[in-house]
């Protein structure tokens, strides 16, 4: 029997989806499970998005779309960039994809040859590692432990870029930690990037409208406009607009990169569907009240989550200022036991927590930080307090 390609030996399922599917299976079996695992926003977009989709259905052309993306989507995205203070982009600088993950994968294919350096900080979103391994990149990790609030320092970045990786991937606000870089922190990192001209910079900033405490969203291009020639901005409708199932990702960057992404689309997906494009354009250009309301709601949930976690003796949770994740250091539990089962590591803790209390979280080792675990607090509000109480009970019962 013929063999699969060697790259399939490097490919593996998403660790986040494995946990989420386990929680769904237990629920189907009748277990009382509260899931803090998958990063689904759990709200729906505004009615104007559905109205645009219905209108597109009524006037469906039945034709292929543009490989780069429908003009209405590109123009709406350019307007969104302008609201973020990222002016000067044109359609030629932009491209669409089937979600941000598709955009990131295509960027890896377009920018990296096998063996090229690919640098990113830990904790990282699990797909960064998966994509890097599939394309055969030389992965260069930049550890950012809880002691430095999971944030990259200029000295770390300087040392990493001195090795001349082909691509540096930066995530702000962060998944899995929810941490957000301030204007001054971005400016300091941008100064470092400016000194190393041989590296492409991808900014995965899909939570740019979910920022708390008035910190604001900041990009390297804000601080150093000359970096526009190397910075590739990645965005998505999934989290901001409650549209994960619509699968719309977007990028803005140098024309050569946007053209490469368009060529990739011509060979992969051809184009986004017409109805999806209409909904995407409406989300980006229409009323922004739903994202604003949800941002305020998530900030209130953040406060509740962090207070509950930091009330557990020995647990330390840096305060996230964006997205909808908390990433506590739970290493105080290692070496202890629950119900006679020893908790040797983060995976043991998550398994025991799910079995004993019916709470699903993703172990931190899936994100490259084995001392933590990721809590996604997008569950229905009535489930949040009971879920947090179960976590507190679990730690109180450790022997």
TILO-600998 format. One record per residue (C-alpha): x, y, z. Coordinates in steps of 0.5 Angstrom, whole numbers. Layout:
TILO-600998
c1|c2|c3
X|Y|Z
...
end
This chain:
TILO-600998
c1|c2|c3
0|0|0
3|7|-2
5|11|4
3|18|6
7|24|5
13|25|10
10|32|13
4|28|15
8|25|21
9|32|23
2|34|23
-3|33|29
-10|35|31
-11|41|35
-10|40|42
-16|45|44
-20|41|39
-19|34|43
-21|37|50
-27|41|47
-29|34|43
-28|30|50
-32|35|54
-38|35|48
-38|27|49
-38|27|56
-44|32|56
-48|27|51
-47|22|56
-51|26|61
-45|29|65
-46|36|68
-40|39|64
-38|46|64
-33|48|59
-27|53|59
-24|50|53
-25|52|46
-25|60|44
-31|60|41
-34|67|43
-41|65|44
-45|70|41
-48|72|35
-47|78|30
-52|84|29
-58|83|25
-55|87|19
-50|81|18
-56|77|17
-60|82|13
-54|82|8
-53|75|7
-61|74|6
-60|80|0
-54|76|-3
-58|70|-3
-64|73|-7
-59|76|-12
-54|70|-12
-50|70|-18
-48|63|-18
-41|65|-20
-34|64|-18
-31|70|-14
-25|74|-14
-18|70|-11
-16|76|-7
-23|77|-4
-29|81|-6
-28|89|-7
-34|90|-2
-30|86|3
-23|89|2
-26|96|2
-30|94|9
-23|91|11
-19|98|9
-24|102|13
-23|97|19
-16|98|19
-17|106|18
-21|106|25
-15|102|28
-10|108|26
-7|103|20
-8|108|14
-5|108|7
-7|101|5
-11|99|-1
-14|93|-4
-7|91|-7
-5|90|0
-10|86|2
-13|79|2
-18|74|5
-18|67|7
-22|62|10
-21|64|17
-14|67|20
-12|60|21
-12|59|13
-9|66|13
-3|64|17
-2|57|14
-2|60|7
3|66|10
8|60|12
8|57|6
9|63|2
14|66|6
18|60|9
22|55|5
24|48|9
29|50|15
28|57|15
28|60|22
21|61|25
21|65|31
15|66|36
14|67|44
11|62|49
6|61|51
3|61|44
-3|59|40
-3|51|39
-3|52|31
3|56|31
7|50|33
3|45|28
4|50|22
11|51|23
12|43|24
8|42|18
12|46|13
19|44|16
21|51|19
27|51|24
22|53|30
25|58|35
22|59|41
22|65|46
20|63|53
16|69|56
14|66|63
9|68|68
14|72|72
15|77|66
7|77|65
8|72|59
10|78|55
16|79|51
22|83|53
26|88|48
32|84|50
29|77|48
27|80|41
34|83|40
37|76|41
32|72|37
32|77|31
40|77|31
39|70|29
36|72|23
30|68|23
26|69|16
19|70|20
18|73|27
10|72|29
7|76|34
1|76|38
-3|81|41
-8|81|45
-5|74|46
-8|67|46
-8|64|50
-6|69|56
-10|75|54
-4|79|55
-4|86|52
2|90|50
2|97|52
4|103|47
10|104|50
12|96|50
10|96|43
14|102|41
20|99|45
19|92|41
19|96|34
25|99|35
28|93|36
25|90|30
27|96|26
35|94|27
34|87|24
31|88|17
32|81|14
26|78|18
18|78|16
14|80|22
7|77|22
2|81|27
-3|76|29
-8|81|32
-15|78|31
-17|80|38
-16|88|37
-23|90|38
-23|86|45
-18|90|49
-20|92|56
-18|98|61
-17|103|56
-10|100|54
-12|101|47
-9|97|41
-2|98|38
2|95|32
9|96|30
7|100|24
4|105|29
11|106|32
15|105|26
11|107|20
17|105|16
16|97|18
10|97|14
14|94|8
15|88|13
9|87|17
4|83|15
-3|84|19
-7|78|20
-15|79|23
-21|75|23
-29|76|24
-29|70|28
-28|73|35
-30|80|34
-36|79|31
-39|72|34
-38|69|27
-33|63|28
-37|59|23
-37|64|17
-29|63|17
-27|69|14
-20|71|15
-16|77|13
-9|80|12
-6|87|10
1|88|8
6|89|3
3|88|-4
8|82|-6
5|78|0
-2|80|-1
-1|78|-9
2|71|-6
-4|70|-2
-8|71|-8
-4|66|-12
-5|61|-6
-12|62|-6
-13|61|-13
-10|54|-12
-13|52|-5
-20|55|-5
-21|60|-11
-25|65|-7
-30|66|-1
-37|64|-2
-41|70|-5
-46|70|1
-40|70|6
-37|76|3
-43|80|4
-44|78|11
-37|80|12
-37|86|9
-43|88|13
-40|86|19
-34|90|18
-37|96|15
-44|96|19
-46|98|26
-40|96|31
-45|96|38
-45|88|38
-37|88|39
-37|94|44
-42|91|48
-39|84|48
-32|87|50
-35|90|56
-38|84|58
-32|80|57
-28|85|61
-33|84|67
-32|76|66
-25|77|66
-25|81|73
-29|75|76
-25|70|73
-18|73|76
-21|74|83
-23|67|83
-17|64|81
-12|69|85
-16|67|91
-14|60|91
-7|59|95
-1|59|91
-5|60|84
-2|66|81
-6|69|75
-3|75|71
-9|80|70
-10|79|62
-13|86|59
-16|83|52
-19|77|49
-23|72|53
-17|68|56
-14|67|63
-8|63|64
-6|62|71
0|59|74
-2|52|77
4|49|79
3|49|86
-2|43|85
4|39|82
6|33|87
0|33|91
-6|29|90
-14|29|89
-18|23|90
-12|19|91
-9|21|84
-2|24|84
-2|31|80
5|30|77
3|36|71
-2|40|68
-5|34|64
-6|30|70
-9|36|73
-14|38|67
-16|30|67
-17|30|74
-21|37|74
-25|34|69
-27|27|72
-28|30|79
-31|37|78
-34|36|71
-30|43|69
-26|42|62
-20|47|61
-14|46|56
-7|44|59
-2|49|59
3|45|55
-1|45|49
1|52|49
9|51|51
8|53|58
7|47|62
6|51|69
-1|54|67
-8|52|64
-12|56|59
-19|58|61
-23|61|56
-29|65|60
-34|65|54
-39|60|57
-46|63|58
-45|68|64
-50|63|69
-44|58|68
-38|62|70
-39|63|78
-41|55|79
-35|53|74
-30|58|78
-33|55|85
-31|48|82
-24|50|81
-23|53|88
-26|46|91
-22|42|87
-15|46|89
-18|46|96
-19|38|96
-12|37|94
-8|33|99
end
